[in-house]
Amino acid sequence: MNETILKIEGMSCNHCKMSVEKALKGVPGVTDVQVDLAEKQAVVTGSADLAVMSKAVADAGFKVVD
Ligand SMILES: [Cu+2]
């Protein structure tokens, strides 16, 4: 299992955080997601494709940067 840290723009509250977590947990290969609102990042565990994760975040209304 590997960990990927995604920097995410646009999260401003707990609801945003939950939306991002839900979106990333729906990506095939993702086994766990920990979103840190203050750090504006998500730590994703699993073997998901970065492009698919970025799209899932974008579809939820946020943006993966880097
Ligand atoms: Cu919010």
N, CA, C, O and the ligand as a Tripos MOL2 file, in Angstrom:
@<TRIPOS>MOLECULE
protein
  265   263    67     0     0
PROTEIN
NO_CHARGES

@<TRIPOS>ATOM
      1 N           0.8460   -1.1970    0.0000 N.3       1 MET1
      2 CA          0.0000    0.0000    0.0000 C.3       1 MET1
      3 C           0.8800    1.2460    0.0000 C.2       1 MET1
      4 O           1.8270    1.3520    0.7800 O.2       1 MET1
      5 N           0.5650    2.1580   -0.8590 N.am      2 ASN2
      6 CA          1.3190    3.4040   -0.8240 C.3       2 ASN2
      7 C           0.4080    4.5630   -0.4620 C.2       2 ASN2
      8 O          -0.8180    4.4730   -0.5330 O.2       2 ASN2
      9 N           1.0430    5.6370   -0.0780 N.am      3 GLU3
     10 CA          0.3300    6.8320    0.3310 C.3       3 GLU3
     11 C           0.6110    7.9410   -0.6600 C.2       3 GLU3
     12 O           1.7500    8.1470   -1.0800 O.2       3 GLU3
     13 N          -0.4330    8.6460   -1.0260 N.am      4 THR4
     14 CA         -0.2750    9.7890   -1.9150 C.3       4 THR4
     15 C          -0.8210   11.0180   -1.2090 C.2       4 THR4
     16 O          -1.9200   10.9930   -0.6560 O.2       4 THR4
     17 N          -0.0480   12.0900   -1.2320 N.am      5 ILE5
     18 CA         -0.5390   13.3350   -0.6500 C.3       5 ILE5
     19 C          -0.9940   14.2550   -1.7710 C.2       5 ILE5
     20 O          -0.2200   14.6150   -2.6580 O.2       5 ILE5
     21 N          -2.2560   14.6240   -1.7110 N.am      6 LEU6
     22 CA         -2.8100   15.5370   -2.7100 C.3       6 LEU6
     23 C          -3.0220   16.8940   -2.0690 C.2       6 LEU6
     24 O          -3.6370   17.0010   -1.0070 O.2       6 LEU6
     25 N          -2.5110   17.9270   -2.7180 N.am      7 LYS7
     26 CA         -2.7900   19.2970   -2.2770 C.3       7 LYS7
     27 C          -4.0930   19.7100   -2.9490 C.2       7 LYS7
     28 O          -4.2400   19.5960   -4.1660 O.2       7 LYS7
     29 N          -5.0270   20.1850   -2.1500 N.am      8 ILE8
     30 CA         -6.3540   20.4860   -2.6840 C.3       8 ILE8
     31 C          -6.7520   21.9280   -2.3980 C.2       8 ILE8
     32 O          -6.6520   22.4110   -1.2700 O.2       8 ILE8
     33 N          -7.2020   22.5960   -3.4450 N.am      9 GLU9
     34 CA         -7.6570   23.9810   -3.3270 C.3       9 GLU9
     35 C          -9.1680   24.0300   -3.2410 C.2       9 GLU9
     36 O          -9.8610   23.2290   -3.8680 O.2       9 GLU9
     37 N          -9.6720   24.9690   -2.4650 N.am     10 GLY10
     38 CA        -11.1000   25.2510   -2.4840 C.3      10 GLY10
     39 C         -11.8780   24.7660   -1.2790 C.2      10 GLY10
     40 O         -13.0730   25.0380   -1.1650 O.2      10 GLY10
     41 N         -11.2070   24.0370   -0.3570 N.am     11 MET11
     42 CA        -11.9250   23.5440    0.8110 C.3      11 MET11
     43 C         -11.9490   24.6290    1.8830 C.2      11 MET11
     44 O         -10.9050   25.1660    2.2540 O.2      11 MET11
     45 N         -13.1550   24.9540    2.3850 N.am     12 SER12
     46 CA        -13.2380   26.0180    3.3720 C.3      12 SER12
     47 C         -13.9000   25.5920    4.6670 C.2      12 SER12
     48 O         -13.8290   26.3210    5.6560 O.2      12 SER12
     49 N         -14.5330   24.4490    4.6920 N.am     13 CYS13
     50 CA        -15.2000   24.0350    5.9220 C.3      13 CYS13
     51 C         -15.2860   22.5210    5.9830 C.2      13 CYS13
     52 O         -14.8290   21.8140    5.0840 O.2      13 CYS13
     53 N         -15.8850   22.0410    7.0680 N.am     14 ASN14
     54 CA        -15.9710   20.6010    7.2680 C.3      14 ASN14
     55 C         -16.7900   19.8990    6.1980 C.2      14 ASN14
     56 O         -16.5530   18.7370    5.8680 O.2      14 ASN14
     57 N         -17.7560   20.6290    5.6660 N.am     15 HIS15
     58 CA        -18.5800   20.0300    4.6230 C.3      15 HIS15
     59 C         -17.7540   19.7760    3.3670 C.2      15 HIS15
     60 O         -17.9000   18.7470    2.7080 O.2      15 HIS15
     61 N         -16.8860   20.7290    3.0500 N.am     16 CYS16
     62 CA        -15.9740   20.5570    1.9130 C.3      16 CYS16
     63 C         -15.0920   19.3430    2.1430 C.2      16 CYS16
     64 O         -14.8910   18.5120    1.2570 O.2      16 CYS16
     65 N         -14.5770   19.2670    3.3490 N.am     17 LYS17
     66 CA        -13.7070   18.1480    3.7160 C.3      17 LYS17
     67 C         -14.4160   16.8110    3.4940 C.2      17 LYS17
     68 O         -13.8460   15.8770    2.9310 O.2      17 LYS17
     69 N         -15.6600   16.7400    3.9450 N.am     18 MET18
     70 CA        -16.4320   15.4990    3.7880 C.3      18 MET18
     71 C         -16.6740   15.1910    2.3240 C.2      18 MET18
     72 O         -16.6260   14.0320    1.9110 O.2      18 MET18
     73 N         -16.9380   16.2360    1.5310 N.am     19 SER19
     74 CA        -17.1810   16.0280    0.1010 C.3      19 SER19
     75 C         -15.9570   15.4470   -0.5780 C.2      19 SER19
     76 O         -16.0580   14.5360   -1.4000 O.2      19 SER19
     77 N         -14.7910   15.9890   -0.2220 N.am     20 VAL20
     78 CA        -13.5470   15.5010   -0.8180 C.3      20 VAL20
     79 C         -13.2740   14.0630   -0.3830 C.2      20 VAL20
     80 O         -12.8650   13.2250   -1.1880 O.2      20 VAL20
     81 N         -13.5050   13.7920    0.8920 N.am     21 GLU21
     82 CA        -13.2830   12.4270    1.3850 C.3      21 GLU21
     83 C         -14.1860   11.4440    0.6690 C.2      21 GLU21
     84 O         -13.7540   10.3630    0.2690 O.2      21 GLU21
     85 N         -15.4320   11.8250    0.5140 N.am     22 LYS22
     86 CA        -16.4030   10.9440   -0.1400 C.3      22 LYS22
     87 C         -16.0040   10.7090   -1.5950 C.2      22 LYS22
     88 O         -16.0650    9.5880   -2.0990 O.2      22 LYS22
     89 N         -15.5970   11.7890   -2.2570 N.am     23 ALA23
     90 CA        -15.2090   11.6820   -3.6690 C.3      23 ALA23
     91 C         -14.0150   10.7460   -3.8320 C.2      23 ALA23
     92 O         -14.0010    9.8880   -4.7150 O.2      23 ALA23
     93 N         -13.0210   10.9200   -2.9780 N.am     24 LEU24
     94 CA        -11.8020   10.1080   -3.1130 C.3      24 LEU24
     95 C         -12.0450    8.6560   -2.7070 C.2      24 LEU24
     96 O         -11.4570    7.7370   -3.2770 O.2      24 LEU24
     97 N         -12.9080    8.4590   -1.7260 N.am     25 LYS25
     98 CA        -13.2000    7.0800   -1.3100 C.3      25 LYS25
     99 C         -13.9390    6.3150   -2.3950 C.2      25 LYS25
    100 O         -13.9490    5.0840   -2.3980 O.2      25 LYS25
    101 N         -14.5640    7.0510   -3.3240 N.am     26 GLY26
    102 CA        -15.2760    6.4000   -4.4180 C.3      26 GLY26
    103 C         -14.3730    5.9950   -5.5730 C.2      26 GLY26
    104 O         -14.8260    5.3490   -6.5180 O.2      26 GLY26
    105 N         -13.1000    6.3680   -5.5030 N.am     27 VAL27
    106 CA        -12.1770    6.0380   -6.5910 C.3      27 VAL27
    107 C         -11.6610    4.6080   -6.4150 C.2      27 VAL27
    108 O         -11.1950    4.2440   -5.3350 O.2      27 VAL27
    109 N         -11.7430    3.8020   -7.4690 N.am     28 PRO28
    110 CA        -11.2520    2.4240   -7.3720 C.3      28 PRO28
    111 C          -9.7770    2.3880   -6.9580 C.2      28 PRO28
    112 O          -8.9510    3.1060   -7.5220 O.2      28 PRO28
    113 N          -9.4590    1.5560   -5.9820 N.am     29 GLY29
    114 CA         -8.0790    1.4210   -5.5380 C.3      29 GLY29
    115 C          -7.7870    2.1900   -4.2650 C.2      29 GLY29
    116 O          -6.7910    1.9330   -3.5880 O.2      29 GLY29
    117 N          -8.6600    3.1350   -3.9400 N.am     30 VAL30
    118 CA         -8.4600    3.9130   -2.7140 C.3      30 VAL30
    119 C          -8.9890    3.1130   -1.5240 C.2      30 VAL30
    120 O         -10.1370    2.6680   -1.5220 O.2      30 VAL30
    121 N          -8.1320    2.9370   -0.5100 N.am     31 THR31
    122 CA         -8.5650    2.1810    0.6580 C.3      31 THR31
    123 C          -8.8280    3.0770    1.8610 C.2      31 THR31
    124 O          -9.6120    2.7230    2.7410 O.2      31 THR31
    125 N          -8.1710    4.2440    1.9020 N.am     32 ASP32
    126 CA         -8.4280    5.1580    3.0090 C.3      32 ASP32
    127 C          -8.0850    6.5820    2.5980 C.2      32 ASP32
    128 O          -7.1930    6.8080    1.7800 O.2      32 ASP32
    129 N          -8.8000    7.5340    3.1730 N.am     33 VAL33
    130 CA         -8.5640    8.9490    2.8860 C.3      33 VAL33
    131 C          -8.5950    9.7300    4.1850 C.2      33 VAL33
    132 O          -9.5340    9.6110    4.9720 O.2      33 VAL33
    133 N          -7.5660   10.5280    4.4030 N.am     34 GLN34
    134 CA         -7.5620   11.4320    5.5480 C.3      34 GLN34
    135 C          -7.3740   12.8460    5.0050 C.2      34 GLN34
    136 O          -6.3120   13.1870    4.4830 O.2      34 GLN34
    137 N          -8.4190   13.6640    5.1360 N.am     35 VAL35
    138 CA         -8.3150   15.0340    4.6570 C.3      35 VAL35
    139 C          -7.9890   15.9510    5.8280 C.2      35 VAL35
    140 O          -8.6210   15.8970    6.8830 O.2      35 VAL35
    141 N          -6.9830   16.7950    5.6130 N.am     36 ASP36
    142 CA         -6.6080   17.7890    6.6070 C.3      36 ASP36
    143 C          -6.9900   19.1630    6.0750 C.2      36 ASP36
    144 O          -6.3680   19.6970    5.1560 O.2      36 ASP36
    145 N          -8.0320   19.7150    6.6830 N.am     37 LEU37
    146 CA         -8.5730   20.9910    6.2080 C.3      37 LEU37
    147 C          -7.5500   22.1170    6.3650 C.2      37 LEU37
    148 O          -7.3710   22.9250    5.4540 O.2      37 LEU37
    149 N          -6.8870   22.1690    7.5080 N.am     38 ALA38
    150 CA         -5.9260   23.2430    7.7750 C.3      38 ALA38
    151 C          -4.7410   23.1830    6.8220 C.2      38 ALA38
    152 O          -4.2480   24.2140    6.3640 O.2      38 ALA38
    153 N          -4.2940   21.9850    6.5300 N.am     39 GLU39
    154 CA         -3.1400   21.8180    5.6440 C.3      39 GLU39
    155 C          -3.5410   21.8120    4.1700 C.2      39 GLU39
    156 O          -2.6850   21.7990    3.2860 O.2      39 GLU39
    157 N          -4.8460   21.8200    3.9140 N.am     40 LYS40
    158 CA         -5.3720   21.7810    2.5470 C.3      40 LYS40
    159 C          -4.8130   20.6010    1.7610 C.2      40 LYS40
    160 O          -4.3690   20.7410    0.6220 O.2      40 LYS40
    161 N          -4.8480   19.4530    2.3910 N.am     41 GLN41
    162 CA         -4.3470   18.2780    1.6860 C.3      41 GLN41
    163 C          -5.1030   17.0240    2.0930 C.2      41 GLN41
    164 O          -5.7660   16.9690    3.1290 O.2      41 GLN41
    165 N          -4.9740   16.0230    1.2360 N.am     42 ALA42
    166 CA         -5.5630   14.7240    1.5230 C.3      42 ALA42
    167 C          -4.4720   13.6720    1.4420 C.2      42 ALA42
    168 O          -3.6740   13.6560    0.5050 O.2      42 ALA42
    169 N          -4.4460   12.7940    2.4370 N.am     43 VAL43
    170 CA         -3.5320   11.6620    2.3840 C.3      43 VAL43
    171 C          -4.3600   10.4600    1.9630 C.2      43 VAL43
    172 O          -5.2580   10.0170    2.6780 O.2      43 VAL43
    173 N          -4.0370    9.9490    0.7920 N.am     44 VAL44
    174 CA         -4.8020    8.8490    0.2130 C.3      44 VAL44
    175 C          -3.9740    7.5690    0.2890 C.2      44 VAL44
    176 O          -2.8260    7.5270   -0.1530 O.2      44 VAL44
    177 N          -4.5700    6.5400    0.8500 N.am     45 THR45
    178 CA         -3.9140    5.2430    0.9100 C.3      45 THR45
    179 C          -4.5090    4.3440   -0.1700 C.2      45 THR45
    180 O          -5.7160    4.3480   -0.4150 O.2      45 THR45
    181 N          -3.6440    3.5860   -0.7990 N.am     46 GLY46
    182 CA         -4.1260    2.6740   -1.8340 C.3      46 GLY46
    183 C          -3.3040    2.8060   -3.0970 C.2      46 GLY46
    184 O          -2.1850    3.3190   -3.0790 O.2      46 GLY46
    185 N          -3.8690    2.3410   -4.1840 N.am     47 SER47
    186 CA         -3.1100    2.3130   -5.4290 C.3      47 SER47
    187 C          -3.9050    2.9260   -6.5700 C.2      47 SER47
    188 O          -3.9080    2.4140   -7.6900 O.2      47 SER47
    189 N          -4.5840    4.0350   -6.2700 N.am     48 ALA48
    190 CA         -5.4280    4.6570   -7.2800 C.3      48 ALA48
    191 C          -4.6020    5.5100   -8.2410 C.2      48 ALA48
    192 O          -3.5200    5.9940   -7.9110 O.2      48 ALA48
    193 N          -5.1470    5.6710   -9.4220 N.am     49 ASP49
    194 CA         -4.5130    6.4950  -10.4440 C.3      49 ASP49
    195 C          -4.6840    7.9780  -10.1080 C.2      49 ASP49
    196 O          -5.7790    8.4260   -9.7680 O.2      49 ASP49
    197 N          -3.6020    8.7210  -10.2060 N.am     50 LEU50
    198 CA         -3.6290   10.1390   -9.8420 C.3      50 LEU50
    199 C          -4.6250   10.9350  -10.6780 C.2      50 LEU50
    200 O          -5.3320   11.8020  -10.1640 O.2      50 LEU50
    201 N          -4.6710   10.6310  -11.9650 N.am     51 ALA51
    202 CA         -5.5830   11.3650  -12.8550 C.3      51 ALA51
    203 C          -7.0360   11.1160  -12.4640 C.2      51 ALA51
    204 O          -7.8730   12.0180  -12.5250 O.2      51 ALA51
    205 N          -7.3220    9.8800  -12.0610 N.am     52 VAL52
    206 CA         -8.7030    9.5470  -11.6750 C.3      52 VAL52
    207 C          -9.0610   10.2450  -10.3680 C.2      52 VAL52
    208 O         -10.1810   10.7260  -10.1950 O.2      52 VAL52
    209 N          -8.0920   10.2950   -9.4460 N.am     53 MET53
    210 CA         -8.3380   10.9800   -8.1700 C.3      53 MET53
    211 C          -8.5530   12.4800   -8.4050 C.2      53 MET53
    212 O          -9.4400   13.0910   -7.8090 O.2      53 MET53
    213 N          -7.7340   13.0560   -9.2750 N.am     54 SER54
    214 CA         -7.8730   14.4860   -9.5680 C.3      54 SER54
    215 C          -9.2330   14.7890  -10.1580 C.2      54 SER54
    216 O          -9.8580   15.7960   -9.8280 O.2      54 SER54
    217 N          -9.6890   13.8980  -11.0430 N.am     55 LYS55
    218 CA        -10.9840   14.1180  -11.6730 C.3      55 LYS55
    219 C         -12.1120   13.9950  -10.6440 C.2      55 LYS55
    220 O         -13.0730   14.7640  -10.6750 O.2      55 LYS55
    221 N         -11.9890   13.0300   -9.7400 N.am     56 ALA56
    222 CA        -13.0200   12.8520   -8.7100 C.3      56 ALA56
    223 C         -13.1210   14.0950   -7.8330 C.2      56 ALA56
    224 O         -14.2170   14.5340   -7.4830 O.2      56 ALA56
    225 N         -11.9640   14.6590   -7.4830 N.am     57 VAL57
    226 CA        -11.9390   15.8790   -6.6690 C.3      57 VAL57
    227 C         -12.5440   17.0370   -7.4530 C.2      57 VAL57
    228 O         -13.3190   17.8280   -6.9140 O.2      57 VAL57
    229 N         -12.1830   17.1280   -8.7290 N.am     58 ALA58
    230 CA        -12.7170   18.1970   -9.5840 C.3      58 ALA58
    231 C         -14.2270   18.0810   -9.7310 C.2      58 ALA58
    232 O         -14.9440   19.0800   -9.6850 O.2      58 ALA58
    233 N         -14.7000   16.8630   -9.9080 N.am     59 ASP59
    234 CA        -16.1410   16.6330  -10.0500 C.3      59 ASP59
    235 C         -16.8970   17.0250   -8.7790 C.2      59 ASP59
    236 O         -18.0750   17.3780   -8.8300 O.2      59 ASP59
    237 N         -16.2010   16.9570   -7.6330 N.am     60 ALA60
    238 CA        -16.8310   17.3360   -6.3680 C.3      60 ALA60
    239 C         -16.7820   18.8490   -6.1650 C.2      60 ALA60
    240 O         -17.3670   19.3690   -5.2150 O.2      60 ALA60
    241 N         -16.0830   19.5550   -7.0590 N.am     61 GLY61
    242 CA        -16.0560   21.0170   -6.9950 C.3      61 GLY61
    243 C         -14.7930   21.6050   -6.4280 C.2      61 GLY61
    244 O         -14.7440   22.7900   -6.0990 O.2      61 GLY61
    245 N         -13.7530   20.7700   -6.3100 N.am     62 PHE62
    246 CA        -12.4860   21.2630   -5.7570 C.3      62 PHE62
    247 C         -11.3790   21.0090   -6.7620 C.2      62 PHE62
    248 O         -11.6240   20.4790   -7.8460 O.2      62 PHE62
    249 N         -10.1510   21.3900   -6.3990 N.am     63 LYS63
    250 CA         -9.0830   21.3000   -7.3740 C.3      63 LYS63
    251 C          -7.8170   20.7400   -6.7380 C.2      63 LYS63
    252 O          -7.3630   21.2120   -5.6960 O.2      63 LYS63
    253 N          -7.2580   19.7180   -7.3920 N.am     64 VAL64
    254 CA         -5.9690   19.1930   -6.9520 C.3      64 VAL64
    255 C          -4.8850   20.0370   -7.6090 C.2      64 VAL64
    256 O          -4.8760   20.2080   -8.8280 O.2      64 VAL64
    257 N          -3.9730   20.5620   -6.7960 N.am     65 VAL65
    258 CA         -2.8790   21.3500   -7.3250 C.3      65 VAL65
    259 C          -1.5850   20.5380   -7.2350 C.2      65 VAL65
    260 O          -1.4810   19.6210   -6.4200 O.2      65 VAL65
    261 N          -0.6200   20.8680   -8.0530 N.am     66 ASP66
    262 CA          0.6460   20.1200   -8.2190 C.3      66 ASP66
    263 C           0.4510   18.9250   -9.1210 C.2      66 ASP66
    264 O           1.3990   18.1810   -9.3740 O.2      66 ASP66
    265 CU        -17.2630   23.8860    2.8320 Cu       67 CU67
@<TRIPOS>BOND
     1     1     2 1
     2     2     3 1
     3     3     4 2
     4     3     5 am
     5     5     6 1
     6     6     7 1
     7     7     8 2
     8     7     9 am
     9     9    10 1
    10    10    11 1
    11    11    12 2
    12    11    13 am
    13    13    14 1
    14    14    15 1
    15    15    16 2
    16    15    17 am
    17    17    18 1
    18    18    19 1
    19    19    20 2
    20    19    21 am
    21    21    22 1
    22    22    23 1
    23    23    24 2
    24    23    25 am
    25    25    26 1
    26    26    27 1
    27    27    28 2
    28    27    29 am
    29    29    30 1
    30    30    31 1
    31    31    32 2
    32    31    33 am
    33    33    34 1
    34    34    35 1
    35    35    36 2
    36    35    37 am
    37    37    38 1
    38    38    39 1
    39    39    40 2
    40    39    41 am
    41    41    42 1
    42    42    43 1
    43    43    44 2
    44    43    45 am
    45    45    46 1
    46    46    47 1
    47    47    48 2
    48    47    49 am
    49    49    50 1
    50    50    51 1
    51    51    52 2
    52    51    53 am
    53    53    54 1
    54    54    55 1
    55    55    56 2
    56    55    57 am
    57    57    58 1
    58    58    59 1
    59    59    60 2
    60    59    61 am
    61    61    62 1
    62    62    63 1
    63    63    64 2
    64    63    65 am
    65    65    66 1
    66    66    67 1
    67    67    68 2
    68    67    69 am
    69    69    70 1
    70    70    71 1
    71    71    72 2
    72    71    73 am
    73    73    74 1
    74    74    75 1
    75    75    76 2
    76    75    77 am
    77    77    78 1
    78    78    79 1
    79    79    80 2
    80    79    81 am
    81    81    82 1
    82    82    83 1
    83    83    84 2
    84    83    85 am
    85    85    86 1
    86    86    87 1
    87    87    88 2
    88    87    89 am
    89    89    90 1
    90    90    91 1
    91    91    92 2
    92    91    93 am
    93    93    94 1
    94    94    95 1
    95    95    96 2
    96    95    97 am
    97    97    98 1
    98    98    99 1
    99    99   100 2
   100    99   101 am
   101   101   102 1
   102   102   103 1
   103   103   104 2
   104   103   105 am
   105   105   106 1
   106   106   107 1
   107   107   108 2
   108   107   109 am
   109   109   110 1
   110   110   111 1
   111   111   112 2
   112   111   113 am
   113   113   114 1
   114   114   115 1
   115   115   116 2
   116   115   117 am
   117   117   118 1
   118   118   119 1
   119   119   120 2
   120   119   121 am
   121   121   122 1
   122   122   123 1
   123   123   124 2
   124   123   125 am
   125   125   126 1
   126   126   127 1
   127   127   128 2
   128   127   129 am
   129   129   130 1
   130   130   131 1
   131   131   132 2
   132   131   133 am
   133   133   134 1
   134   134   135 1
   135   135   136 2
   136   135   137 am
   137   137   138 1
   138   138   139 1
   139   139   140 2
   140   139   141 am
   141   141   142 1
   142   142   143 1
   143   143   144 2
   144   143   145 am
   145   145   146 1
   146   146   147 1
   147   147   148 2
   148   147   149 am
   149   149   150 1
   150   150   151 1
   151   151   152 2
   152   151   153 am
   153   153   154 1
   154   154   155 1
   155   155   156 2
   156   155   157 am
   157   157   158 1
   158   158   159 1
   159   159   160 2
   160   159   161 am
   161   161   162 1
   162   162   163 1
   163   163   164 2
   164   163   165 am
   165   165   166 1
   166   166   167 1
   167   167   168 2
   168   167   169 am
   169   169   170 1
   170   170   171 1
   171   171   172 2
   172   171   173 am
   173   173   174 1
   174   174   175 1
   175   175   176 2
   176   175   177 am
   177   177   178 1
   178   178   179 1
   179   179   180 2
   180   179   181 am
   181   181   182 1
   182   182   183 1
   183   183   184 2
   184   183   185 am
   185   185   186 1
   186   186   187 1
   187   187   188 2
   188   187   189 am
   189   189   190 1
   190   190   191 1
   191   191   192 2
   192   191   193 am
   193   193   194 1
   194   194   195 1
   195   195   196 2
   196   195   197 am
   197   197   198 1
   198   198   199 1
   199   199   200 2
   200   199   201 am
   201   201   202 1
   202   202   203 1
   203   203   204 2
   204   203   205 am
   205   205   206 1
   206   206   207 1
   207   207   208 2
   208   207   209 am
   209   209   210 1
   210   210   211 1
   211   211   212 2
   212   211   213 am
   213   213   214 1
   214   214   215 1
   215   215   216 2
   216   215   217 am
   217   217   218 1
   218   218   219 1
   219   219   220 2
   220   219   221 am
   221   221   222 1
   222   222   223 1
   223   223   224 2
   224   223   225 am
   225   225   226 1
   226   226   227 1
   227   227   228 2
   228   227   229 am
   229   229   230 1
   230   230   231 1
   231   231   232 2
   232   231   233 am
   233   233   234 1
   234   234   235 1
   235   235   236 2
   236   235   237 am
   237   237   238 1
   238   238   239 1
   239   239   240 2
   240   239   241 am
   241   241   242 1
   242   242   243 1
   243   243   244 2
   244   243   245 am
   245   245   246 1
   246   246   247 1
   247   247   248 2
   248   247   249 am
   249   249   250 1
   250   250   251 1
   251   251   252 2
   252   251   253 am
   253   253   254 1
   254   254   255 1
   255   255   256 2
   256   255   257 am
   257   257   258 1
   258   258   259 1
   259   259   260 2
   260   259   261 am
   261   261   262 1
   262   262   263 1
   263   263   264 2
@<TRIPOS>SUBSTRUCTURE
     1 MET1         2 RESIDUE 1 A MET
     2 ASN2         6 RESIDUE 1 A ASN
     3 GLU3        10 RESIDUE 1 A GLU
     4 THR4        14 RESIDUE 1 A THR
     5 ILE5        18 RESIDUE 1 A ILE
     6 LEU6        22 RESIDUE 1 A LEU
     7 LYS7        26 RESIDUE 1 A LYS
     8 ILE8        30 RESIDUE 1 A ILE
     9 GLU9        34 RESIDUE 1 A GLU
    10 GLY10       38 RESIDUE 1 A GLY
    11 MET11       42 RESIDUE 1 A MET
    12 SER12       46 RESIDUE 1 A SER
    13 CYS13       50 RESIDUE 1 A CYS
    14 ASN14       54 RESIDUE 1 A ASN
    15 HIS15       58 RESIDUE 1 A HIS
    16 CYS16       62 RESIDUE 1 A CYS
    17 LYS17       66 RESIDUE 1 A LYS
    18 MET18       70 RESIDUE 1 A MET
    19 SER19       74 RESIDUE 1 A SER
    20 VAL20       78 RESIDUE 1 A VAL
    21 GLU21       82 RESIDUE 1 A GLU
    22 LYS22       86 RESIDUE 1 A LYS
    23 ALA23       90 RESIDUE 1 A ALA
    24 LEU24       94 RESIDUE 1 A LEU
    25 LYS25       98 RESIDUE 1 A LYS
    26 GLY26      102 RESIDUE 1 A GLY
    27 VAL27      106 RESIDUE 1 A VAL
    28 PRO28      110 RESIDUE 1 A PRO
    29 GLY29      114 RESIDUE 1 A GLY
    30 VAL30      118 RESIDUE 1 A VAL
    31 THR31      122 RESIDUE 1 A THR
    32 ASP32      126 RESIDUE 1 A ASP
    33 VAL33      130 RESIDUE 1 A VAL
    34 GLN34      134 RESIDUE 1 A GLN
    35 VAL35      138 RESIDUE 1 A VAL
    36 ASP36      142 RESIDUE 1 A ASP
    37 LEU37      146 RESIDUE 1 A LEU
    38 ALA38      150 RESIDUE 1 A ALA
    39 GLU39      154 RESIDUE 1 A GLU
    40 LYS40      158 RESIDUE 1 A LYS
    41 GLN41      162 RESIDUE 1 A GLN
    42 ALA42      166 RESIDUE 1 A ALA
    43 VAL43      170 RESIDUE 1 A VAL
    44 VAL44      174 RESIDUE 1 A VAL
    45 THR45      178 RESIDUE 1 A THR
    46 GLY46      182 RESIDUE 1 A GLY
    47 SER47      186 RESIDUE 1 A SER
    48 ALA48      190 RESIDUE 1 A ALA
    49 ASP49      194 RESIDUE 1 A ASP
    50 LEU50      198 RESIDUE 1 A LEU
    51 ALA51      202 RESIDUE 1 A ALA
    52 VAL52      206 RESIDUE 1 A VAL
    53 MET53      210 RESIDUE 1 A MET
    54 SER54      214 RESIDUE 1 A SER
    55 LYS55      218 RESIDUE 1 A LYS
    56 ALA56      222 RESIDUE 1 A ALA
    57 VAL57      226 RESIDUE 1 A VAL
    58 ALA58      230 RESIDUE 1 A ALA
    59 ASP59      234 RESIDUE 1 A ASP
    60 ALA60      238 RESIDUE 1 A ALA
    61 GLY61      242 RESIDUE 1 A GLY
    62 PHE62      246 RESIDUE 1 A PHE
    63 LYS63      250 RESIDUE 1 A LYS
    64 VAL64      254 RESIDUE 1 A VAL
    65 VAL65      258 RESIDUE 1 A VAL
    66 ASP66      262 RESIDUE 1 A ASP
    67 CU67       265 GROUP 0 **** ****
